[in-house]
Amino acid sequence: MSSQAPVSSSAQAHLMGVYNRAPLAFERGQGARLTSTDGEVYLDCMAGIATNALGHAHPRLVNAIKTQAEKLWHVSNIFRIPEQEKLADRLTAETFADVVFFTNSGTEAIECALKLARKYHSAKGQPERIDIITFEGAFHGRTYAAVNAGGNPSYTDGFGPRLPGYIHLPFGDHEALKAAIGPTTAAIMIEPVQGEGGARAVPDACLRGLRELCDQEGILLIYDEVQCGLGRTGKLFAYEWSGAAPDVMAVAKALGSGFPVGACLATRDAAAGMGVGAHGSTFGGNPLAMVVAYEAVDEIAKPSTLDNVREVAGYFTQQLNGLKDQYPDIIVDVRGRGLLIGIKLIPNNRDFMVLARDQKLLVAGGGDNCVRLLPPLTLTIEEAQEAVAKIGRACEVAREHAKAKA
């Protein structure tokens, strides 16, 4: 199906075989373009899975890394880190939060949120409140607690017994949610827009309902905005659309726009149990990561950046729904929010990703047989037009393949 040459098995002989890698490697990037090692140029609507929010080699981030790298990379958190304090001030000023714990990744930010939720109740004299309620299709990371929180058997099978204290409910089942809450419930955790689960956006009214329910029951509301946060939906954070702020929020990916950094944000009350020694990190919050992340947040938060997201997202929504009408035998649905776009397909989504690559377009996979468009937030209308045209050609080839099989 693909014109790309296979990679010899010996080339990856010493890498642990946990990835099903495409036969493609890149040597440089600029904006929304990636250049492969064989000189081919691709339009990147994957952005490292919603990570390179400002595109590749953004000059502001490149300059920040170069400048800081010549000064100081890492010191221990047993000392003050002024760069950390500066970024924490900015994030709390932009959000509901009062305090921040910095990590190296999204899954570490989730781990912090899970520990914080249980510690919150324990500190209040209710250590039995350990249950975290999550939802079908959720993806919260790959560490042991995070995969148990997500509950996907593909990520938990073979790793021993499930961890206690995680309850998984059908997506959107309000009655099941109310029935699940009890005296051992600690928190509800949800992605305002599911990423891996198939780009499903939680309705704003449902998020407001969750906020009310948590307040009534005395439990914490945790948002996982690792993928959907930091400009991806057209506001700085996805929860802003609903006005329903959480008690705790995990962010990463776009936070460093390609540089590994994450954060767990919380209200002061929610984090009251996290005293000295309750949590820690060797690398989390190091000066190099903090400087890059501050510049990324400052650039993403610009009205011009967020306006561009909304404009380009509106164009994609209109044009992709046009392709859905043109190719009803290929496209079932167009969903998501902002530039976290899911295209639910009839043909296998992995096969469609290959067809897109053949058109020199990079898209991500997703649950519910979707492909996801997760381009840089700086993508132009002209680049979006190019992406739609490439998707259209991939749809045409998929139709031809389906006819040939019939």
Beta strands, then each sheet from edge to edge (+ up, - down):
strand 1: 26-30
strand 2: 33-36
strand 3: 41-44
strand 4: 99-103
strand 5: 131-135
strand 6: 166-169
strand 7: 185-190
strand 8: 220-224
strand 9: 248-251
strand 10: 262-266
strand 11: 331-337
strand 12: 340-345
strand 13: 361-362
strand 14: 364-366
strand 15: 370-373
sheet 1: 1+ 2- 3+ 13+
sheet 2: 4+ 10- 9+ 8+ 7+ 5+ 6+
sheet 3: 11+ 12- 15+ 14-
end
